[in-house]
Amino acid sequence: MARIEVKHLRTLVALRDCGSLVDAAQQVHLTQSALSHQLKELEDRLGQPVVIRKSKPLKFTKGGERLLQLAEQVLPAVEQAEQDIVRLAEGKQGRLHIAIECHSCFDWLMPTIDEYREDWPDVEIDLISGFNFDPLPALARAELDLVITSDPQNLPGIRYIPLFQYEALLCVAKHHPLTKKPVILPQDLAGETLITYPVEHARLDIFKYFLLPANVQPAHTRTAELTIMIIQLVASGRGVCALPNWGITDYLEKGYVVARSLGDDGIWANLYAAIREDQAESPYMEEFINTARLCSQQNLRGILAVAPEDDPAA
C-alpha cells in the first residue's frame, strides 16, 4: 500500500488553508473525528508527525511542509486529469489528426477548422498532407483520425462519409486549341502533356473515369504538389490539367486559364471524409463532419450536396 494517497494531500492542503481541524474537516466533507483518524493514519505510515498539534494556527513539521510541496505539484494534475476524463466521457475532448489528399482542400478546410475550434477548443487538431504516404491504411492503423479523399479504398473498419459532389474540369491555356471545343473527349488528350498531383494515375479522376476506360494515355505526364504551380504551368502552355471545379474558380475569374467539361456529361465525383467505424458516433467527430459540410456549401461554388443515404460508397 502506498504510504501517501491523494486524499492525504487534499487533507493537508485543507489544514493549511483553514488553520484548524474543525474548518478543514468541513472543507473536505469529513467529520473532525474522521479527519483526525486520517491524519494519524498518514503519520503512522510515515513514522513521523506532519503537523504540530495544539498550534494556532496549525503549523507543519518539515515533513508536513514537504508534503504540501508535493500536493501543490500533484493535485492540480489530478484535478486536470479528472476534468479531462469527464470531457472524454461527454465526447467534448479527443484527437483529430487529419490527412488531405489534395492541396486545394486547404481553401475550405482551414475555415472549417477555424469555425470548429470555436466550439470544440479541447479537441487536438493536426493537419498533414497525404502526398508522401498512403493515408488510408494509416487511418486503419489509428495513426490518423480522418482523411479527406476522393478515392475510397475497401478497407475493413473504414467508413466513407460524402461531404459534397464536384465536377473535374480540364484546364488549358487561354490560347490552347482545345478552347475551341465545348466538350473534351479522351482522344483529345492523346497528344497532350497532362500535369497532375504526385498521385498514382489510377487514383486520379481523369485517369480513373475518363482516360483509362477509353484506353487512352496522354503523350506525357508531369507532376506538381501545389495547385498554383499546376495552374502556372498550364497558363504558360506547358501542359493541361484536370482539377475540381471548386478549386479553380478564382483562376478562371482572373482569366489565367480556360476550363472545359470532360465528356458530354462531365466527370462528377464525391469528396469524402474517411473515418474509422469506432469513431463514427463520437460527438466531436460528428460535429467536425457537419461543420465541414456546412462550410463547403457556404464557401465553394459549383458543388452539389450529397446525402449519405444517396451515396453508394457510404
C-alpha positions in Angstrom: 0.0 0.0 0.0 1.3 3.5 -0.9 2.2 5.5 2.1 0.9 8.7 0.6 -2.5 8.9 -1.1 -4.3 11.8 -2.9 -6.8 12.1 0.0 -3.9 12.8 2.4 -2.6 15.6 0.2 -6.0 17.1 0.0 -6.4 16.9 3.8 -3.0 18.6 4.3 -4.0 21.4 1.9 -7.3 21.9 3.7 -5.4 22.1 7.1 -3.1 24.7 5.7 -5.8 26.8 4.2 -8.2 26.6 7.1 -5.7 26.6 10.0 -7.8 24.2 12.2 -9.1 20.6 12.2 -12.7 21.7 12.6 -12.7 24.0 9.5 -10.6 21.6 7.4 -12.9 18.8 8.1 -15.8 20.8 6.7 -13.8 21.7 3.6 -13.1 18.0 2.8 -16.5 16.9 3.8 -15.4 14.7 6.8 -16.2 14.7 10.4 -13.5 16.1 12.7 -13.0 12.6 14.1 -12.6 11.1 10.6 -10.1 13.8 9.6 -8.1 13.2 12.8 -8.1 9.4 12.1 -6.9 10.1 8.5 -4.1 12.3 9.7 -2.9 9.8 12.3 -3.0 7.1 9.7 -0.7 9.1 7.4 1.7 9.8 10.3 1.8 6.1 11.3 2.6 5.2 7.7 5.4 7.8 7.5 6.7 7.1 11.0 6.7 10.8 11.9 4.3 13.7 12.6 3.3 16.0 9.8 1.6 18.7 11.9 2.4 20.4 15.2 -0.6 19.7 17.4 -2.1 22.4 19.6 -0.5 25.2 17.5 -2.8 28.0 16.4 -2.9 28.4 13.5 -1.9 24.9 12.8 1.7 24.5 11.8 3.5 21.8 9.9 6.7 19.9 10.6 9.4 19.7 8.0 7.9 16.5 6.7 4.5 18.1 6.5 5.9 21.1 4.6 7.5 18.7 2.1 4.1 17.0 1.6 2.5 20.4 0.9 5.1 21.0 -1.8 4.1 17.6 -3.3 0.4 18.5 -3.0 1.0 21.7 -5.0 2.5 19.7 -7.8 0.2 16.6 -7.8 -3.3 17.9 -7.0 -3.6 20.3 -10.0 -2.5 17.5 -12.3 -5.0 15.1 -10.7 -7.8 17.6 -11.0 -7.0 18.3 -14.6 -7.0 14.6 -15.4 -10.4 14.2 -13.7 -11.8 17.0 -15.8 -10.3 15.5 -19.0 -11.8 12.1 -18.2 -15.2 13.7 -17.7 -14.9 15.6 -21.0 -13.8 12.5 -22.8 -16.9 10.7 -21.5 -19.1 13.5 -22.7 -17.4 13.5 -26.1 -16.0 17.0 -25.7 -12.3 16.1 -26.0 -10.4 14.0 -28.4 -7.8 13.9 -31.2 -8.3 14.8 -34.8 -5.2 14.1 -36.9 -6.3 14.9 -40.4 -4.7 14.0 -43.7 -5.7 15.6 -47.0 -5.1 14.2 -50.5 -5.4 17.5 -52.4 -3.9 20.9 -51.6 -7.0 22.6 -53.0 -8.7 21.3 -49.8 -6.9 23.9 -47.8 -9.1 26.6 -49.3 -12.2 25.4 -47.4 -10.7 23.1 -44.8 -9.0 25.9 -42.9 -12.2 27.9 -42.5 -13.8 24.7 -41.3 -11.1 24.1 -38.7 -11.3 27.8 -37.5 -15.1 27.6 -37.0 -14.8 24.2 -35.4 -12.2 25.3 -32.9 -14.6 28.0 -31.5 -17.0 25.3 -30.2 -14.5 22.4 -29.6 -11.4 24.0 -28.2 -10.3 20.9 -26.4 -10.0 18.7 -29.5 -6.4 18.4 -30.6 -6.2 19.1 -34.3 -3.3 18.3 -36.6 -3.2 18.7 -40.3 -0.9 16.9 -42.8 -0.6 16.3 -46.5 -1.3 12.8 -47.8 1.1 13.0 -50.8 4.2 11.4 -49.3 2.4 8.4 -47.9 -0.8 6.4 -48.2 -3.1 7.9 -45.6 -6.0 5.5 -45.7 -4.0 2.5 -44.4 -2.6 4.8 -41.7 -6.2 5.7 -40.8 -7.0 2.0 -40.4 -3.9 1.6 -38.1 -5.2 4.6 -36.0 -2.2 6.7 -36.8 -4.7 9.2 -38.3 -8.3 10.0 -37.4 -9.8 11.4 -40.6 -8.7 11.5 -44.2 -10.2 13.8 -46.9 -10.2 11.8 -50.1 -12.0 11.4 -53.4 -10.6 7.8 -53.8 -12.2 5.4 -51.4 -10.4 2.1 -50.7 -12.1 -1.0 -49.5 -10.5 -1.3 -46.0 -12.1 -3.1 -43.0 -13.4 -0.8 -40.3 -13.3 2.4 -42.5 -16.4 4.4 -43.3 -16.6 7.0 -46.1 -18.9 9.9 -45.4 -19.6 12.0 -48.5 -19.1 15.8 -48.0 -20.1 17.1 -51.4 -20.1 16.3 -55.1 -17.9 18.2 -57.6 -17.0 18.2 -61.3 -13.5 17.6 -62.5 -12.7 20.1 -65.3 -9.9 20.3 -67.8 -7.8 23.5 -67.6 -5.9 24.7 -70.6 -4.1 27.9 -71.5 -6.2 30.8 -72.9 -4.9 30.3 -76.5 -4.8 26.5 -76.4 -6.5 24.8 -79.4 -8.8 22.9 -77.0 -10.5 26.1 -76.0 -12.4 25.9 -79.3 -14.0 22.6 -78.2 -17.1 22.9 -76.0 -16.5 19.3 -74.7 -13.3 17.4 -74.3 -13.1 13.8 -75.5 -10.5 11.2 -74.3 -8.6 11.1 -77.6 -8.2 14.9 -77.5 -5.6 14.4 -74.7 -3.6 11.8 -76.6 -1.1 14.4 -77.8 -1.0 16.5 -74.6 1.2 16.8 -71.5 -1.0 16.2 -68.5 0.1 17.8 -65.3 -1.2 16.1 -62.1 -0.6 16.0 -58.4 2.0 13.3 -57.4 -0.5 10.6 -57.0 -0.8 7.2 -58.8 -2.6 7.6 -62.1 -5.3 5.0 -61.2 -6.3 7.2 -58.3 -6.8 10.4 -60.3 -10.3 11.2 -61.6 -9.2 12.0 -65.1 -7.5 8.6 -65.5 -10.0 6.6 -63.5 -13.2 7.9 -65.1 -12.0 9.3 -68.4 -8.8 8.1 -70.0 -8.4 4.5 -68.7 -12.0 3.4 -69.7 -11.3 4.8 -73.2 -7.8 3.1 -73.3 -6.2 6.5 -73.9 -2.9 7.8 -72.5 -1.6 11.4 -72.7 1.7 11.9 -74.6 3.5 12.9 -71.4 2.8 13.5 -67.7 4.5 15.7 -65.1 3.6 16.4 -61.5 3.5 19.4 -59.1 2.3 19.4 -55.5 0.7 22.8 -55.3 -2.4 23.8 -57.2 -1.0 27.3 -58.0 2.1 25.6 -59.5 0.0 23.4 -61.7 -2.1 26.4 -62.9 1.1 28.4 -63.7 2.4 25.6 -65.8 -0.9 25.3 -67.7 -1.2 29.0 -68.1 2.3 29.1 -69.7 1.4 26.4 -72.2 3.5 23.6 -70.5 0.5 21.2 -70.5 -3.1 20.7 -69.4 -4.6 19.6 -66.1 -7.8 18.3 -64.5 -8.9 19.9 -61.3 -12.0 20.2 -59.2 -14.4 22.9 -60.3 -14.4 24.5 -56.8 -10.6 24.7 -56.7 -10.2 26.7 -59.8 -12.9 29.4 -59.5 -10.5 32.2 -58.8 -8.1 31.3 -61.6 -11.0 31.2 -64.1 -12.4 34.5 -63.0 -8.9 36.1 -63.3 -8.5 34.7 -66.8 -5.4 32.7 -66.0 -6.8 29.5 -67.7 -9.9 28.2 -69.5 -11.9 25.2 -68.3 -13.9 22.6 -70.2 -16.0 19.6 -69.2 -14.6 16.1 -69.7 -17.2 14.2 -71.8 -20.8 15.0 -72.6 -22.0 14.5 -69.0 -18.8 15.7 -67.3 -16.9 13.8 -64.7 -18.6 14.1 -61.3 -17.1 12.6 -58.1 -17.6 12.8 -54.4 -15.2 14.1 -51.8 -15.3 12.0 -48.6 -14.4 12.2 -45.0 -12.9 8.8 -44.2 -13.1 7.8 -40.6 -12.9 4.6 -38.5 -16.2 2.9 -37.6 -15.3 3.0 -33.9 -15.2 6.8 -34.1 -18.3 7.4 -36.3 -20.6 8.2 -33.4 -18.1 10.4 -31.4 -19.8 13.8 -30.8 -16.6 15.7 -31.7 -16.2 13.7 -34.9 -19.8 14.1 -36.0 -19.7 17.8 -35.3 -16.5 18.2 -37.4 -18.1 16.5 -40.4 -21.2 18.6 -40.0 -19.1 21.7 -39.9 -17.1 20.6 -42.9 -20.3 20.1 -44.9 -21.7 23.4 -43.9 -18.5 25.4 -44.6 -18.1 23.7 -48.0 -21.6 24.6 -49.0 -21.1 28.2 -47.9 -17.6 28.8 -49.4 -17.4 26.6 -52.6 -19.1 27.3 -55.9 -20.2 24.6 -58.3 -20.5 21.7 -55.8 -23.6 19.6 -55.0 -24.8 18.3 -51.7 -24.7 14.5 -51.2 -26.8 12.8 -48.6 -25.1 9.7 -47.0 -28.1 7.5 -47.9 -27.9 8.5 -51.5 -24.2 7.7 -51.9 -23.3 4.1 -52.9 -19.9 4.3 -51.1 -21.4 5.5 -47.8 
